[in-house]
Amino acid sequence: MNPPQQPYAPQQPAAPQQPFAPQQPASLNGSVPGKGAATASLVLGIVGVVCWFFGWSSIVSVICGVIGLILSSNAKKAGFDGGIRTAGFVLSIIALAGGALVFVACVACVGLLAGVGASMS
């Protein structure tokens, strides 16, 4: 005797898995806490490095670097620890250090020119 056969039941397809799960939990409005501050830190770091590198204004570079460091710290406190925050932190430090170095060099150069001008008269 053959055992009774079960009717064919098609298997349900498995639910698709998301290949990339979000790194940070989303808040109620769908945004990741601290991501805006991290992005602003990155933008200010880039602006500070560009201002310092092209010599437009070292004071702007120092200001952008300080604000970028503060925003990067706020993003970390909010719980965001992605690559954007790290890049903003590093670029803000570079902008701050480079801007301060160029500012000190410009003040020294002006002082040297003032000393040479005073000795010529």
Secondary structure, DSSP 4 states (H G I P E B T S, - for coil): -PPPPPPP-PPPPPPPPPSS--SS---TTSPPTTHHHHHHHHHHHHHHHHHHHTTS-HHHHHHHHHHHHHHHHHHHHTT--SHHHHHHHHHHHHHHHHHHHHHHHHHHHHHHHHHHHHHH-
